[in-house]
Amino acid sequence: MKGCDVSIEHVSKSFGNFHALDDTNIKINKGEFFSLLGPSGCGKTTLLRIIAGFETPDSGVVAFDGKNVIGIDPNKRQSNTVFQSYALFPHLSVYENVAFPLKIRKLPKPEVDRKVRDYLRLVQLDAHIDKKPNQLSGGQKQRVAIARALINEPSVLLLDEPLSALDAKLRSNLLVELDNLHDKIGITFIYVTHDQSEALSVSDRIAVMNQGKVLQIGTPFEIYESPATEFVAKFIGETNLFASKVVDCQKYKEDEYMVTLDVPELGKQIKVTDYDETQPGQQVSFTVRPEKIRITLEEPTKPGKEINVFKGIVAEPVYSGFQSKFYVQLENGTILKVFKQHQNYLEDGPEIEWKDTVYVSWSANDGYIVEVINQ
């Protein structure tokens, strides 16, 4: 495996009274595609700049393969950075932009020529070798920037929201190319983004950040299916989130409990499975993702004790081609979000429409207790 391990240990950084990072600890594995994900101002770009050497932390250590790199100049670290703004030289050709780092190192001309052509071929820009940046699309400019960052063969590639200036379709295409590029070269990628769909689609692991703190580190599956906090549950995808109280908790399987929750916003009790034993009276946060809720015109027959069933009216249907999003107003007035995938051809239009009376249901296994609230 190429690349190197990157360890962030107890890193803190303040700008005046603003605490950008607060005792941040992350271990990034060699060759991993690791994303720092969070809203604007959460500290992710500050952390990336500290890893790159453009900022110095107030305290803490950043280590590459166990060696502390704090105090080492950016150009002497094993990392290179790709910026959102491309940072290309407008007066130089694609070839000259990519060759620039090698010319600074005074490498022999034949070696420079070979490597430039190899890396332009890698990012599929060899046909544009003589063009100037103003003759390229946004996606092509970003690929030039990536080739230039890779040509010094760093152990770590740092990407600071590299696709945010592109339109949605181009961003999606370039994201796939970036993931394929990582698979080919195998070095450590650290990717900063505020777009949760980007992070979920390409990352081996993700650190979700907010207000200078790391809230959860895990695989995309773990982050989405088992969010550690209310913030993570709401920030990653869409969800239905409710304050609840534990009424009962019974052993269900060898390592699983069946929990009865009182959910005031839903107007009645529900069932949810959990791996942790909770005590009656505990306040918890409960979530169920919209795509895990079934919506039907007929009441489910024999739902069983593990199924949570509610009656409501479609307050707002939103058709988006591959799926419909329904805002269902339950009998007590609460709005529940439900996604229905369109798996078959809809010859006569959507089956469920505005103001239809519907039933929404989900299994106890499809809900999730996000966190126990300290009382």
Secondary structure, DSSP 8 states (H G I E B T S, - for coil): --S--EEEEEEEEEETTEEEEEEEEEEE-TT-EEEEE--TTSSHHHHHHHHHTSS--SEEEEEETTEE-TTS-GGGSSEEEE-TT----TTS-HHHHHHHHHHHTT--HHHHHHHHHHHHHHTT-GGGTT--GGGS-HHHHHHHHHHHHHTT--SEEEEESTTTTS-HHHHHHHHHHHHHHHHHH--EEEEEES-HHHHHHH-SEEEEEETTEEEEEE-HHHHHHS-SSHHHHHHSS--EEEEEEEEEEEEEETTEEEEEEEETTTTEEEEEEESS---TT-EEEEEE-GGGSEEESS--SS--TTEEEEEEEEEEEEE-SSEEEEEEEETTS-EEEEEEE--S--TTS-SS-TT-EEEEEEEGGGEEEEEEE--
